[in-house]
Amino acid sequence: MQVETLGDVLDWTKAAHRNLADCLAHCAEGSRQERVRMLMDYLAEHERELSRTLQLAKQDAKPSALHTWCYEYFDKYPIEPHETCHGDFRDKDTDQIIAAVLAWHEKIIGLYRYLLSRAEINSTRDLLTNLISLEEHETMRMVRDAGRMQDI
């Protein structure tokens, strides 16, 4: 996917969350550990919901923000989306799975922060500020809920 505008970034991020969800669900099917399977199922549903939320954010965003050019970030800091699942989570324990998903979310937050630092239009700044807040809050919620699952 060629990412050139902020609208493309939203599409890319939405697809990345969906692909991560698919990978987690795929790996959960092959897991022998009930706790790991439950965690991956939860995280997969969480990522799907985040993908749907990003679709709504894009629909609500101002066209001036969505048409903002932002291709240079990917030239400097390439981020490989989770397009193909190679059983990435199958042999990991719950802490490793959470760490991997958190690292992925931090990359996305880093992308949004970089774009915010370069934004010149208020509508673009507002959209990126909201996206950062969304990702940060959803990451915190995910960690909190995953911690609760481990307490069971």
N, CA, C and O atoms as a GROMACS GRO file, in nm:
protein
  608
    1MET      N    1   0.084  -0.118   0.000
    1MET     CA    2   0.000   0.000   0.000
    1MET      C    3   0.088   0.125   0.000
    1MET      O    4   0.178   0.138   0.083
    2GLN      N    5   0.063   0.212  -0.092
    2GLN     CA    6   0.136   0.338  -0.100
    2GLN      C    7   0.073   0.438  -0.004
    2GLN      O    8  -0.046   0.469  -0.014
    3VAL      N    9   0.152   0.489   0.087
    3VAL     CA   10   0.101   0.584   0.187
    3VAL      C   11   0.155   0.722   0.153
    3VAL      O   12   0.276   0.746   0.159
    4GLU      N   13   0.064   0.812   0.116
    4GLU     CA   14   0.106   0.947   0.079
    4GLU      C   15   0.035   1.055   0.159
    4GLU      O   16   0.093   1.159   0.187
    5THR      N   17  -0.090   1.031   0.195
    5THR     CA   18  -0.169   1.131   0.267
    5THR      C   19  -0.209   1.077   0.404
    5THR      O   20  -0.194   0.959   0.433
    6LEU      N   21  -0.261   1.166   0.486
    6LEU     CA   22  -0.308   1.123   0.617
    6LEU      C   23  -0.425   1.026   0.605
    6LEU      O   24  -0.440   0.936   0.687
    7GLY      N   25  -0.507   1.044   0.503
    7GLY     CA   26  -0.614   0.947   0.476
    7GLY      C   27  -0.556   0.808   0.448
    7GLY      O   28  -0.610   0.707   0.495
    8ASP      N   29  -0.446   0.803   0.374
    8ASP     CA   30  -0.377   0.675   0.348
    8ASP      C   31  -0.321   0.617   0.477
    8ASP      O   32  -0.324   0.495   0.497
    9VAL      N   33  -0.270   0.704   0.564
    9VAL     CA   34  -0.217   0.658   0.693
    9VAL      C   35  -0.329   0.591   0.773
    9VAL      O   36  -0.308   0.485   0.834
   10LEU      N   37  -0.446   0.652   0.773
   10LEU     CA   38  -0.559   0.592   0.845
   10LEU      C   39  -0.597   0.457   0.784
   10LEU      O   40  -0.623   0.362   0.857
   11ASP      N   41  -0.600   0.450   0.652
   11ASP     CA   42  -0.630   0.321   0.587
   11ASP      C   43  -0.524   0.218   0.620
   11ASP      O   44  -0.556   0.102   0.648
   12TRP      N   45  -0.398   0.259   0.617
   12TRP     CA   46  -0.288   0.167   0.647
   12TRP      C   47  -0.295   0.119   0.792
   12TRP      O   48  -0.279   0.001   0.819
   13THR      N   49  -0.321   0.212   0.884
   13THR     CA   50  -0.329   0.177   1.026
   13THR      C   51  -0.448   0.084   1.050
   13THR      O   52  -0.437  -0.013   1.124
   14LYS      N   53  -0.559   0.116   0.988
   14LYS     CA   54  -0.678   0.032   1.000
   14LYS      C   55  -0.648  -0.110   0.952
   14LYS      O   56  -0.684  -0.208   1.018
   15ALA      N   57  -0.584  -0.121   0.836
   15ALA     CA   58  -0.548  -0.253   0.782
   15ALA      C   59  -0.446  -0.323   0.871
   15ALA      O   60  -0.453  -0.445   0.889
   16ALA      N   61  -0.352  -0.248   0.927
   16ALA     CA   62  -0.250  -0.308   1.014
   16ALA      C   63  -0.315  -0.367   1.139
   16ALA      O   64  -0.279  -0.477   1.182
   17HIS      N   65  -0.411  -0.296   1.198
   17HIS     CA   66  -0.481  -0.349   1.315
   17HIS      C   67  -0.562  -0.474   1.278
   17HIS      O   68  -0.565  -0.572   1.352
   18ARG      N   69  -0.626  -0.470   1.163
   18ARG     CA   70  -0.705  -0.584   1.118
   18ARG      C   71  -0.615  -0.705   1.090
   18ARG      O   72  -0.649  -0.818   1.125
   19ASN      N   73  -0.500  -0.681   1.028
   19ASN     CA   74  -0.408  -0.791   0.999
   19ASN      C   75  -0.349  -0.850   1.127
   19ASN      O   76  -0.332  -0.971   1.138
   20LEU      N   77  -0.319  -0.764   1.223
   20LEU     CA   78  -0.271  -0.812   1.352
   20LEU      C   79  -0.378  -0.896   1.420
   20LEU      O   80  -0.348  -1.000   1.479
   21ALA      N   81  -0.503  -0.853   1.412
   21ALA     CA   82  -0.614  -0.929   1.468
   21ALA      C   83  -0.624  -1.067   1.403
   21ALA      O   84  -0.642  -1.168   1.471
   22ASP      N   85  -0.613  -1.070   1.271
   22ASP     CA   86  -0.620  -1.198   1.199
   22ASP      C   87  -0.507  -1.291   1.240
   22ASP      O   88  -0.527  -1.411   1.255
   23CYS      N   89  -0.388  -1.236   1.257
   23CYS     CA   90  -0.272  -1.316   1.296
   23CYS      C   91  -0.290  -1.371   1.438
   23CYS      O   92  -0.263  -1.488   1.463
   24LEU      N   93  -0.336  -1.286   1.528
   24LEU     CA   94  -0.360  -1.331   1.664
   24LEU      C   95  -0.466  -1.442   1.668
   24LEU      O   96  -0.450  -1.541   1.739
   25ALA      N   97  -0.573  -1.424   1.592
   25ALA     CA   98  -0.678  -1.525   1.589
   25ALA      C   99  -0.627  -1.656   1.529
   25ALA      O  100  -0.659  -1.765   1.577
   26HIS      N  101  -0.546  -1.645   1.425
   26HIS     CA  102  -0.489  -1.764   1.362
   26HIS      C  103  -0.397  -1.838   1.458
   26HIS      O  104  -0.403  -1.961   1.466
   27CYS      N  105  -0.314  -1.766   1.528
   27CYS     CA  106  -0.221  -1.828   1.624
   27CYS      C  107  -0.296  -1.885   1.745
   27CYS      O  108  -0.254  -1.985   1.803
   28ALA      N  109  -0.406  -1.821   1.783
   28ALA     CA  110  -0.484  -1.870   1.896
   28ALA      C  111  -0.540  -2.009   1.867
   28ALA      O  112  -0.548  -2.093   1.957
   29GLU      N  113  -0.578  -2.032   1.743
   29GLU     CA  114  -0.634  -2.163   1.706
   29GLU      C  115  -0.535  -2.276   1.731
   29GLU      O  116  -0.575  -2.386   1.768
   30GLY      N  117  -0.407  -2.249   1.712
   30GLY     CA  118  -0.306  -2.354   1.726
   30GLY      C  119  -0.244  -2.363   1.865
   30GLY      O  120  -0.158  -2.448   1.889
   31SER      N  121  -0.287  -2.277   1.956
   31SER     CA  122  -0.226  -2.277   2.089
   31SER      C  123  -0.283  -2.388   2.176
   31SER      O  124  -0.403  -2.415   2.174
   32ARG      N  125  -0.196  -2.450   2.252
   32ARG     CA  126  -0.238  -2.556   2.344
   32ARG      C  127  -0.268  -2.503   2.483
   32ARG      O  128  -0.333  -2.570   2.564
   33GLN      N  129  -0.222  -2.382   2.510
   33GLN     CA  130  -0.240  -2.323   2.642
   33GLN      C  131  -0.368  -2.239   2.644
   33GLN      O  132  -0.384  -2.146   2.565
   34GLU      N  133  -0.457  -2.274   2.733
   34GLU     CA  134  -0.586  -2.206   2.741
   34GLU      C  135  -0.570  -2.056   2.768
   34GLU      O  136  -0.638  -1.974   2.706
   35ARG      N  137  -0.483  -2.020   2.860
   35ARG     CA  138  -0.462  -1.880   2.896
   35ARG      C  139  -0.409  -1.800   2.777
   35ARG      O  140  -0.452  -1.688   2.752
   36VAL      N  141  -0.316  -1.858   2.704
   36VAL     CA  142  -0.259  -1.791   2.586
   36VAL      C  143  -0.367  -1.776   2.479
   36VAL      O  144  -0.377  -1.671   2.416
   37ARG      N  145  -0.446  -1.879   2.459
   37ARG     CA  146  -0.552  -1.874   2.359
   37ARG      C  147  -0.655  -1.766   2.395
   37ARG      O  148  -0.699  -1.690   2.309
   38MET      N  149  -0.693  -1.760   2.522
   38MET     CA  150  -0.789  -1.658   2.566
   38MET      C  151  -0.733  -1.517   2.545
   38MET      O  152  -0.804  -1.427   2.500
   39LEU      N  153  -0.605  -1.498   2.577
   39LEU     CA  154  -0.542  -1.368   2.558
   39LEU      C  155  -0.541  -1.329   2.411
   39LEU      O  156  -0.577  -1.217   2.376
   40MET      N  157  -0.499  -1.420   2.325
   40MET     CA  158  -0.493  -1.388   2.183
   40MET      C  159  -0.632  -1.362   2.125
   40MET      O  160  -0.648  -1.274   2.040
   41ASP      N  161  -0.732  -1.436   2.170
   41ASP     CA  162  -0.869  -1.410   2.125
   41ASP      C  163  -0.914  -1.271   2.168
   41ASP      O  164  -0.975  -1.197   2.090
   42TYR      N  165  -0.884  -1.235   2.292
   42TYR     CA  166  -0.920  -1.102   2.342
   42TYR      C  167  -0.848  -0.994   2.261
   42TYR      O  168  -0.910  -0.897   2.216
   43LEU      N  169  -0.717  -1.010   2.242
   43LEU     CA  170  -0.640  -0.910   2.169
   43LEU      C  171  -0.686  -0.899   2.024
   43LEU      O  172  -0.690  -0.789   1.968
   44ALA      N  173  -0.722  -1.011   1.964
   44ALA     CA  174  -0.771  -1.010   1.826
   44ALA      C  175  -0.900  -0.928   1.816
   44ALA      O  176  -0.915  -0.847   1.725
   45GLU      N  177  -0.992  -0.951   1.908
   45GLU     CA  178  -1.117  -0.875   1.908
   45GLU      C  179  -1.090  -0.727   1.935
   45GLU      O  180  -1.154  -0.641   1.875
   46HIS      N  181  -0.998  -0.699   2.023
   46HIS     CA  182  -0.961  -0.561   2.054
   46HIS      C  183  -0.906  -0.491   1.929
   46HIS      O  184  -0.942  -0.377   1.900
   47GLU      N  185  -0.819  -0.559   1.855
   47GLU     CA  186  -0.761  -0.501   1.733
   47GLU      C  187  -0.867  -0.481   1.625
   47GLU      O  188  -0.862  -0.382   1.552
   48ARG      N  189  -0.961  -0.573   1.614
   48ARG     CA  190  -1.070  -0.556   1.517
   48ARG      C  191  -1.154  -0.434   1.551
   48ARG      O  192  -1.192  -0.356   1.464
   49GLU      N  193  -1.184  -0.418   1.679
   49GLU     CA  194  -1.263  -0.304   1.723
   49GLU      C  195  -1.188  -0.173   1.697
   49GLU      O  196  -1.248  -0.073   1.658
   50LEU      N  197  -1.060  -0.173   1.719
   50LEU     CA  198  -0.979  -0.054   1.692
   50LEU      C  199  -0.979  -0.021   1.543
   50LEU      O  200  -0.983   0.096   1.506
   51SER      N  201  -0.975  -0.122   1.460
   51SER     CA  202  -0.982  -0.101   1.315
   51SER      C  203  -1.116  -0.037   1.277
   51SER      O  204  -1.120   0.054   1.194
   52ARG      N  205  -1.225  -0.083   1.336
   52ARG     CA  206  -1.357  -0.024   1.310
   52ARG      C  207  -1.362   0.121   1.359
   52ARG      O  208  -1.420   0.207   1.293
   53THR      N  209  -1.303   0.147   1.474
   53THR     CA  210  -1.301   0.283   1.528
   53THR      C  211  -1.224   0.377   1.436
   53THR      O  212  -1.264   0.492   1.417
   54LEU      N  213  -1.115   0.329   1.380
   54LEU     CA  214  -1.037   0.412   1.287
   54LEU      C  215  -1.117   0.442   1.160
   54LEU      O  216  -1.103   0.550   1.102
   55GLN      N  217  -1.198   0.349   1.117
   55GLN     CA  218  -1.284   0.373   1.001
   55GLN      C  219  -1.382   0.486   1.031
   55GLN      O  220  -1.404   0.574   0.947
   56LEU      N  221  -1.439   0.485   1.150
   56LEU     CA  222  -1.530   0.592   1.190
   56LEU      C  223  -1.457   0.726   1.202
   56LEU      O  224  -1.511   0.830   1.165
   57ALA      N  225  -1.335   0.722   1.255
   57ALA     CA  226  -1.255   0.844   1.266
   57ALA      C  227  -1.228   0.904   1.129
   57ALA      O  228  -1.230   1.026   1.112
   58LYS      N  229  -1.202   0.819   1.033
   58LYS     CA  230  -1.176   0.868   0.897
   58LYS      C  231  -1.302   0.930   0.838
   58LYS      O  232  -1.296   1.032   0.770
   59GLN      N  233  -1.416   0.867   0.863
   59GLN     CA  234  -1.542   0.921   0.811
   59GLN      C  235  -1.574   1.058   0.871
   59GLN      O  236  -1.633   1.143   0.805
   60ASP      N  237  -1.536   1.078   0.997
   60ASP     CA  238  -1.565   1.203   1.067
   60ASP      C  239  -1.461   1.312   1.043
   60ASP      O  240  -1.485   1.428   1.074
   61ALA      N  241  -1.346   1.275   0.989
   61ALA     CA  242  -1.236   1.371   0.972
   61ALA      C  243  -1.266   1.470   0.861
   61ALA      O  244  -1.338   1.441   0.765
   62LYS      N  245  -1.209   1.587   0.876
   62LYS     CA  246  -1.224   1.690   0.773
   62LYS      C  247  -1.139   1.654   0.652
   62LYS      O  248  -1.027   1.604   0.666
   63PRO      N  249  -1.192   1.678   0.532
   63PRO     CA  250  -1.115   1.647   0.411
   63PRO      C  251  -0.979   1.716   0.406
   63PRO      O  252  -0.882   1.659   0.354
   64SER      N  253  -0.970   1.837   0.460
   64SER     CA  254  -0.842   1.907   0.458
   64SER      C  255  -0.737   1.830   0.538
   64SER      O  256  -0.619   1.830   0.501
   65ALA      N  257  -0.777   1.764   0.645
   65ALA     CA  258  -0.683   1.684   0.724
   65ALA      C  259  -0.647   1.556   0.650
   65ALA      O  260  -0.530   1.516   0.648
   66LEU      N  261  -0.746   1.493   0.590
   66LEU     CA  262  -0.721   1.364   0.523
   66LEU      C  263  -0.632   1.380   0.400
   66LEU      O  264  -0.563   1.285   0.361
   67HIS      N  265  -0.632   1.498   0.339
   67HIS     CA  266  -0.552   1.519   0.218
   67HIS      C  267  -0.412   1.574   0.248
   67HIS      O  268  -0.339   1.609   0.156
   68THR      N  269  -0.376   1.582   0.374
   68THR     CA  270  -0.244   1.630   0.412
   68THR      C  271  -0.138   1.529   0.369
   68THR      O  272  -0.152   1.410   0.396
   69TRP      N  273  -0.035   1.576   0.304
   69TRP     CA  274   0.073   1.488   0.257
   69TRP      C  275   0.162   1.447   0.374
   69TRP      O  276   0.193   1.529   0.460
   70CYS      N  277   0.202   1.320   0.377
   70CYS     CA  278   0.286   1.273   0.487
   70CYS      C  279   0.370   1.151   0.447
   70CYS      O  280   0.395   1.063   0.529
   71TYR      N  281   0.411   1.147   0.325
   71TYR     CA  282   0.483   1.031   0.274
   71TYR      C  283   0.625   1.018   0.325
   71TYR      O  284   0.680   0.908   0.325
   72GLU      N  285   0.687   1.128   0.370
   72GLU     CA  286   0.829   1.122   0.405
   72GLU      C  287   0.857   1.036   0.527
   72GLU      O  288   0.968   0.984   0.539
   73TYR      N  289   0.763   1.019   0.618
   73TYR     CA  290   0.787   0.938   0.737
   73TYR      C  291   0.824   0.795   0.698
   73TYR      O  292   0.919   0.738   0.752
   74PHE      N  293   0.750   0.738   0.607
   74PHE     CA  294   0.773   0.599   0.568
   74PHE      C  295   0.903   0.583   0.490
   74PHE      O  296   0.961   0.475   0.486
   75ASP      N  297   0.950   0.691   0.428
   75ASP     CA  298   1.081   0.687   0.363
   75ASP      C  299   1.192   0.679   0.467
   75ASP      O  300   1.291   0.608   0.448
   76LYS      N  301   1.175   0.753   0.577
   76LYS     CA  302   1.278   0.757   0.683
   76LYS      C  303   1.267   0.640   0.780
   76LYS      O  304   1.368   0.584   0.822
   77TYR      N  305   1.145   0.603   0.815
   77TYR     CA  306   1.120   0.501   0.918
   77TYR      C  307   1.021   0.397   0.865
   77TYR      O  308   0.903   0.400   0.900
   78PRO      N  309   1.066   0.308   0.782
   78PRO     CA  310   0.972   0.210   0.727
   78PRO      C  311   0.914   0.121   0.837
   78PRO      O  312   0.985   0.071   0.923
   79ILE      N  313   0.784   0.103   0.831
   79ILE     CA  314   0.714   0.016   0.924
   79ILE      C  315   0.652  -0.094   0.840
   79ILE      O  316   0.572  -0.069   0.750
   80GLU      N  317   0.688  -0.214   0.871
   80GLU     CA  318   0.632  -0.327   0.798
   80GLU      C  319   0.500  -0.366   0.862
   80GLU      O  320   0.496  -0.400   0.981
   81PRO      N  321   0.393  -0.363   0.787
   81PRO     CA  322   0.265  -0.403   0.844
   81PRO      C  323   0.262  -0.553   0.868
   81PRO      O  324   0.341  -0.629   0.811
   82HIS      N  325   0.172  -0.594   0.951
   82HIS     CA  326   0.155  -0.734   0.987
   82HIS      C  327   0.067  -0.801   0.881
   82HIS      O  328  -0.042  -0.848   0.913
   83GLU      N  329   0.114  -0.804   0.756
   83GLU     CA  330   0.030  -0.853   0.647
   83GLU      C  331   0.020  -1.004   0.642
   83GLU      O  332  -0.086  -1.059   0.611
   84THR      N  333   0.128  -1.071   0.673
   84THR     CA  334   0.129  -1.216   0.666
   84THR      C  335   0.161  -1.273   0.803
   84THR      O  336   0.254  -1.229   0.870
   85CYS      N  337   0.082  -1.370   0.844
   85CYS     CA  338   0.105  -1.432   0.974
   85CYS      C  339   0.189  -1.557   0.956
   85CYS      O  340   0.150  -1.650   0.885
   86HIS      N  341   0.302  -1.557   1.019
   86HIS     CA  342   0.392  -1.671   1.013
   86HIS      C  343   0.393  -1.745   1.147
   86HIS      O  344   0.495  -1.801   1.187
   87GLY      N  345   0.280  -1.744   1.215
   87GLY     CA  346   0.275  -1.806   1.347
   87GLY      C  347   0.354  -1.729   1.449
   87GLY      O  348   0.411  -1.786   1.542
   88ASP      N  349   0.357  -1.596   1.431
   88ASP     CA  350   0.440  -1.509   1.514
   88ASP      C  351   0.415  -1.523   1.663
   88ASP      O  352   0.507  -1.506   1.744
   89PHE      N  353   0.292  -1.554   1.701
   89PHE     CA  354   0.256  -1.556   1.843
   89PHE      C  355   0.238  -1.698   1.898
   89PHE      O  356   0.216  -1.716   2.017
   90ARG      N  357   0.247  -1.794   1.813
   90ARG     CA  358   0.213  -1.931   1.851
   90ARG      C  359   0.298  -1.986   1.965
   90ARG      O  360   0.244  -2.052   2.054
   91ASP      N  361   0.426  -1.959   1.966
   91ASP     CA  362   0.516  -2.017   2.067
   91ASP      C  363   0.555  -1.918   2.176
   91ASP      O  364   0.655  -1.938   2.245
   92LYS      N  365   0.478  -1.813   2.192
   92LYS     CA  366   0.510  -1.712   2.293
   92LYS      C  367   0.419  -1.729   2.414
   92LYS      O  368   0.308  -1.780   2.405
   93ASP      N  369   0.471  -1.683   2.528
   93ASP     CA  370   0.386  -1.683   2.647
   93ASP      C  371   0.308  -1.551   2.652
   93ASP      O  372   0.324  -1.466   2.564
   94THR      N  373   0.225  -1.536   2.752
   94THR     CA  374   0.137  -1.419   2.756
   94THR      C  375   0.216  -1.288   2.765
   94THR      O  376   0.180  -1.190   2.700
   95ASP      N  377   0.323  -1.286   2.843
   95ASP     CA  378   0.403  -1.163   2.856
   95ASP      C  379   0.468  -1.126   2.723
   95ASP      O  380   0.474  -1.008   2.688
   96GLN      N  381   0.516  -1.224   2.648
   96GLN     CA  382   0.579  -1.197   2.520
   96GLN      C  383   0.477  -1.149   2.417
   96GLN      O  384   0.507  -1.062   2.334
   97ILE      N  385   0.358  -1.205   2.422
   97ILE     CA  386   0.253  -1.163   2.329
   97ILE      C  387   0.214  -1.018   2.356
   97ILE      O  388   0.205  -0.937   2.264
   98ILE      N  389   0.192  -0.986   2.483
   98ILE     CA  390   0.155  -0.850   2.520
   98ILE      C  391   0.267  -0.753   2.480
   98ILE      O  392   0.240  -0.645   2.427
   99ALA      N  393   0.391  -0.790   2.506
   99ALA     CA  394   0.504  -0.703   2.470
   99ALA      C  395   0.510  -0.678   2.320
   99ALA      O  396   0.535  -0.566   2.277
  100ALA      N  397   0.486  -0.781   2.240
  100ALA     CA  398   0.490  -0.767   2.094
  100ALA      C  399   0.378  -0.675   2.045
  100ALA      O  400   0.400  -0.590   1.959
  101VAL      N  401   0.258  -0.692   2.099
  101VAL     CA  402   0.146  -0.608   2.059
  101VAL      C  403   0.168  -0.464   2.105
  101VAL      O  404   0.138  -0.370   2.031
  102LEU      N  405   0.221  -0.446   2.225
  102LEU     CA  406   0.251  -0.311   2.273
  102LEU      C  407   0.356  -0.243   2.186
  102LEU      O  408   0.344  -0.124   2.156
  103ALA      N  409   0.458  -0.317   2.146
  103ALA     CA  410   0.562  -0.260   2.059
  103ALA      C  411   0.501  -0.214   1.927
  103ALA      O  412   0.540  -0.110   1.873
  104TRP      N  413   0.407  -0.290   1.876
  104TRP     CA  414   0.341  -0.252   1.751
  104TRP      C  415   0.261  -0.123   1.770
  104TRP      O  416   0.265  -0.034   1.685
  105HIS      N  417   0.190  -0.113   1.882
  105HIS     CA  418   0.112   0.008   1.910
  105HIS      C  419   0.205   0.128   1.929
  105HIS      O  420   0.171   0.239   1.886
  106GLU      N  421   0.319   0.109   1.991
  106GLU     CA  422   0.414   0.219   2.010
  106GLU      C  423   0.467   0.271   1.876
  106GLU      O  424   0.491   0.390   1.861
  107LYS      N  425   0.485   0.182   1.779
  107LYS     CA  426   0.527   0.226   1.645
  107LYS      C  427   0.420   0.316   1.583
  107LYS      O  428   0.452   0.418   1.522
  108ILE      N  429   0.296   0.277   1.598
  108ILE     CA  430   0.187   0.356   1.541
  108ILE      C  431   0.177   0.491   1.612
  108ILE      O  432   0.160   0.594   1.547
  109ILE      N  433   0.187   0.490   1.743
  109ILE     CA  434   0.183   0.616   1.819
  109ILE      C  435   0.301   0.704   1.779
  109ILE      O  436   0.286   0.826   1.765
  110GLY      N  437   0.419   0.645   1.760
  110GLY     CA  438   0.535   0.720   1.715
  110GLY      C  439   0.511   0.784   1.579
  110GLY      O  440   0.552   0.898   1.555
  111LEU      N  441   0.447   0.712   1.489
  111LEU     CA  442   0.411   0.766   1.358
  111LEU      C  443   0.319   0.887   1.374
  111LEU      O  444   0.344   0.992   1.315
  112TYR      N  445   0.215   0.872   1.454
  112TYR     CA  446   0.121   0.982   1.474
  112TYR      C  447   0.189   1.103   1.537
  112TYR      O  448   0.162   1.217   1.499
  113ARG      N  449   0.276   1.078   1.634
  113ARG     CA  450   0.346   1.190   1.700
  113ARG      C  451   0.437   1.264   1.601
  113ARG      O  452   0.443   1.387   1.601
  114TYR      N  453   0.506   1.189   1.518
  114TYR     CA  454   0.592   1.253   1.418
  114TYR      C  455   0.507   1.339   1.325
  114TYR      O  456   0.541   1.454   1.297
  115LEU      N  457   0.397   1.283   1.277
  115LEU     CA  458   0.312   1.358   1.185
  115LEU      C  459   0.254   1.482   1.254
  115LEU      O  460   0.240   1.587   1.191
  116LEU      N  461   0.219   1.470   1.382
  116LEU     CA  462   0.169   1.585   1.457
  116LEU      C  463   0.276   1.694   1.466
  116LEU      O  464   0.245   1.813   1.456
  117SER      N  465   0.401   1.654   1.486
  117SER     CA  466   0.508   1.754   1.496
  117SER      C  467   0.529   1.830   1.365
  117SER      O  468   0.584   1.940   1.365
  118ARG      N  469   0.485   1.772   1.256
  118ARG     CA  470   0.501   1.834   1.124
  118ARG      C  471   0.373   1.902   1.074
  118ARG      O  472   0.376   1.971   0.973
  119ALA      N  473   0.262   1.881   1.144
  119ALA     CA  474   0.132   1.932   1.098
  119ALA      C  475   0.126   2.084   1.107
  119ALA      O  476   0.171   2.143   1.205
  120GLU      N  477   0.070   2.145   1.004
  120GLU     CA  478   0.059   2.290   0.998
  120GLU      C  479  -0.086   2.337   1.001
  120GLU      O  480  -0.113   2.454   1.029
  121ILE      N  481  -0.178   2.249   0.972
  121ILE     CA  482  -0.319   2.284   0.964
  121ILE      C  483  -0.389   2.239   1.093
  121ILE      O  484  -0.364   2.129   1.141
  122ASN      N  485  -0.474   2.323   1.147
  122ASN     CA  486  -0.543   2.290   1.272
  122ASN      C  487  -0.623   2.161   1.262
  122ASN      O  488  -0.622   2.080   1.356
  123SER      N  489  -0.692   2.141   1.152
  123SER     CA  490  -0.773   2.019   1.139
  123SER      C  491  -0.684   1.895   1.140
  123SER      O  492  -0.724   1.790   1.192
  124THR      N  493  -0.566   1.905   1.084
  124THR     CA  494  -0.472   1.793   1.085
  124THR      C  495  -0.419   1.770   1.226
  124THR      O  496  -0.411   1.656   1.272
  125ARG      N  497  -0.384   1.878   1.294
  125ARG     CA  498  -0.337   1.865   1.433
  125ARG      C  499  -0.445   1.804   1.522
  125ARG      O  500  -0.416   1.716   1.604
  126ASP      N  501  -0.568   1.848   1.504
  126ASP     CA  502  -0.678   1.795   1.584
  126ASP      C  503  -0.697   1.645   1.559
  126ASP      O  504  -0.712   1.568   1.653
  127LEU      N  505  -0.695   1.606   1.433
  127LEU     CA  506  -0.713   1.465   1.399
  127LEU      C  507  -0.600   1.381   1.458
  127LEU      O  508  -0.626   1.277   1.519
  128LEU      N  509  -0.478   1.425   1.442
  128LEU     CA  510  -0.364   1.348   1.493
  128LEU      C  511  -0.364   1.343   1.646
  128LEU      O  512  -0.331   1.239   1.704
  129THR      N  513  -0.400   1.451   1.711
  129THR     CA  514  -0.410   1.451   1.857
  129THR      C  515  -0.514   1.349   1.902
  129THR      O  516  -0.492   1.276   1.999
  130ASN      N  517  -0.627   1.344   1.833
  130ASN     CA  518  -0.731   1.247   1.866
  130ASN      C  519  -0.684   1.104   1.840
  130ASN      O  520  -0.716   1.014   1.918
  131LEU      N  521  -0.611   1.082   1.732
  131LEU     CA  522  -0.561   0.948   1.701
  131LEU      C  523  -0.459   0.902   1.805
  131LEU      O  524  -0.459   0.786   1.846
  132ILE      N  525  -0.372   0.992   1.848
  132ILE     CA  526  -0.275   0.958   1.952
  132ILE      C  527  -0.348   0.920   2.080
  132ILE      O  528  -0.317   0.819   2.144
  133SER      N  529  -0.445   1.001   2.117
  133SER     CA  530  -0.522   0.975   2.237
  133SER      C  531  -0.594   0.840   2.227
  133SER      O  532  -0.594   0.762   2.323
  134LEU      N  533  -0.653   0.813   2.114
  134LEU     CA  534  -0.722   0.685   2.092
  134LEU      C  535  -0.626   0.568   2.110
  134LEU      O  536  -0.654   0.474   2.184
  135GLU      N  537  -0.513   0.574   2.041
  135GLU     CA  538  -0.416   0.463   2.050
  135GLU      C  539  -0.363   0.446   2.192
  135GLU      O  540  -0.351   0.334   2.241
  136GLU      N  541  -0.332   0.558   2.258
  136GLU     CA  542  -0.278   0.548   2.394
  136GLU      C  543  -0.381   0.490   2.490
  136GLU      O  544  -0.349   0.404   2.572
  137HIS      N  545  -0.504   0.537   2.481
  137HIS     CA  546  -0.608   0.488   2.572
  137HIS      C  547  -0.643   0.342   2.544
  137HIS      O  548  -0.664   0.264   2.637
  138GLU      N  549  -0.648   0.306   2.418
  138GLU     CA  550  -0.678   0.166   2.385
  138GLU      C  551  -0.563   0.075   2.426
  138GLU      O  552  -0.587  -0.040   2.466
  139THR      N  553  -0.441   0.123   2.418
  139THR     CA  554  -0.326   0.044   2.463
  139THR      C  555  -0.333   0.023   2.613
  139THR      O  556  -0.310  -0.087   2.663
  140MET      N  557  -0.364   0.131   2.687
  140MET     CA  558  -0.377   0.119   2.832
  140MET      C  559  -0.490   0.023   2.870
  140MET      O  560  -0.475  -0.058   2.962
  141ARG      N  561  -0.600   0.032   2.801
  141ARG     CA  562  -0.714  -0.057   2.829
  141ARG      C  563  -0.677  -0.201   2.801
  141ARG      O  564  -0.712  -0.292   2.877
  142MET      N  565  -0.607  -0.222   2.691
  142MET     CA  566  -0.565  -0.357   2.654
  142MET      C  567  -0.472  -0.416   2.760
  142MET      O  568  -0.488  -0.532   2.799
  143VAL      N  569  -0.377  -0.338   2.807
  143VAL     CA  570  -0.283  -0.385   2.910
  143VAL      C  571  -0.358  -0.413   3.040
  143VAL      O  572  -0.334  -0.516   3.104
  144ARG      N  573  -0.447  -0.324   3.078
  144ARG     CA  574  -0.525  -0.344   3.200
  144ARG      C  575  -0.608  -0.472   3.192
  144ARG      O  576  -0.607  -0.552   3.285
  145ASP      N  577  -0.678  -0.491   3.082
  145ASP     CA  578  -0.763  -0.609   3.068
  145ASP      C  579  -0.681  -0.738   3.058
  145ASP      O  580  -0.720  -0.841   3.111
  146ALA      N  581  -0.567  -0.730   2.990
  146ALA     CA  582  -0.479  -0.847   2.981
  146ALA      C  583  -0.425  -0.884   3.119
  146ALA      O  584  -0.411  -1.001   3.152
  147GLY      N  585  -0.394  -0.782   3.199
  147GLY     CA  586  -0.347  -0.806   3.336
  147GLY      C  587  -0.454  -0.874   3.419
  147GLY      O  588  -0.425  -0.963   3.500
  148ARG      N  589  -0.578  -0.832   3.400
  148ARG     CA  590  -0.690  -0.895   3.471
  148ARG      C  591  -0.705  -1.041   3.430
  148ARG      O  592  -0.736  -1.127   3.513
  149MET      N  593  -0.684  -1.067   3.302
  149MET     CA  594  -0.695  -1.206   3.255
  149MET      C  595  -0.589  -1.292   3.320
  149MET      O  596  -0.615  -1.409   3.351
  150GLN      N  597  -0.471  -1.237   3.341
  150GLN     CA  598  -0.364  -1.315   3.403
  150GLN      C  599  -0.389  -1.340   3.551
  150GLN      O  600  -0.337  -1.436   3.608
  151ASP      N  601  -0.470  -1.254   3.612
  151ASP     CA  602  -0.503  -1.272   3.753
  151ASP      C  603  -0.602  -1.386   3.774
  151ASP      O  604  -0.616  -1.438   3.885
  152ILE      N  605  -0.669  -1.425   3.669
  152ILE     CA  606  -0.768  -1.533   3.680
  152ILE      C  607  -0.702  -1.665   3.703
  152ILE      O  608  -0.770  -1.767   3.714
   0.00000   0.00000   0.00000
